């Protein structure tokens, strides 16, 4: 199994200590099987969701252009 997490902020505690400790909080871990990664990536790409649309900076623009050419 593979996966990654994206979180921003300056806190030092795990996210589940900030969120998920109360019934009204909605934080859950999603585990994606390795054999499904390409299909999920493809579906997101078809919807226009890519690294550049998520993180619009120069390095990700360059990566997006290079990957779009292949």
C-alpha positions as CSV (number, residue, x, y, z in Angstrom):
1,X,0.0,0.0,0.0
2,X,1.1,3.5,-0.7
3,X,-0.1,6.9,0.1
4,X,0.8,10.4,1.1
5,X,-0.6,13.2,3.3
6,X,-0.7,16.9,2.6
7,X,-1.1,19.3,5.5
8,X,-0.2,22.9,6.1
9,X,0.1,24.9,9.2
10,X,2.5,25.5,12.1
11,X,1.2,23.0,14.7
12,X,3.4,20.3,16.0
13,X,0.8,17.8,17.2
14,X,-0.6,15.0,14.9
15,X,-3.7,16.0,13.0
16,X,-5.8,13.5,14.8
17,X,-5.1,15.4,18.0
18,X,-6.4,18.6,16.4
19,X,-9.3,17.0,14.5
20,X,-11.1,13.8,14.9
21,X,-11.2,13.7,18.7
22,X,-14.8,14.9,18.8
23,X,-17.9,13.4,17.2
24,X,-18.4,16.5,15.1
25,X,-15.0,16.4,13.6
26,X,-14.6,14.7,10.2
27,X,-11.0,13.5,9.7
28,X,-10.3,10.1,8.4
29,X,-7.4,8.2,6.9
30,X,-7.8,6.9,3.3
31,X,-5.4,4.1,2.2
32,X,-5.0,3.8,-1.5
33,X,-3.9,0.4,-2.9
34,X,-0.7,0.7,-5.0
35,X,-2.3,-1.0,-8.0
36,X,-5.0,1.7,-8.2
37,X,-2.6,4.7,-8.2
38,X,-2.4,5.1,-12.0
39,X,-6.1,4.8,-12.5
40,X,-6.8,7.4,-9.8
41,X,-4.1,9.7,-11.3
42,X,-5.6,9.3,-14.7
43,X,-9.1,10.1,-13.5
44,X,-7.9,13.2,-11.7
45,X,-5.9,14.3,-14.8
46,X,-9.0,13.9,-17.0
47,X,-10.9,16.2,-14.5
48,X,-8.2,18.8,-14.8
49,X,-6.7,18.1,-11.4
50,X,-2.9,17.9,-11.5
51,X,0.1,18.9,-9.6
52,X,0.1,22.4,-11.2
53,X,-3.6,23.1,-10.6
54,X,-3.1,22.1,-7.0
55,X,0.3,23.8,-6.4
56,X,0.6,26.6,-9.0
57,X,4.2,27.6,-8.8
58,X,7.0,27.6,-11.4
59,X,8.5,24.1,-10.7
60,X,5.1,22.5,-10.9
61,X,4.3,24.4,-14.1
62,X,7.5,23.1,-15.6
63,X,6.7,19.5,-14.5
64,X,3.2,19.8,-15.9
65,X,4.4,21.0,-19.3
66,X,7.0,18.2,-19.5
67,X,4.5,15.5,-18.5
68,X,1.9,16.9,-20.9
69,X,4.3,16.4,-23.8
70,X,4.8,12.7,-23.1
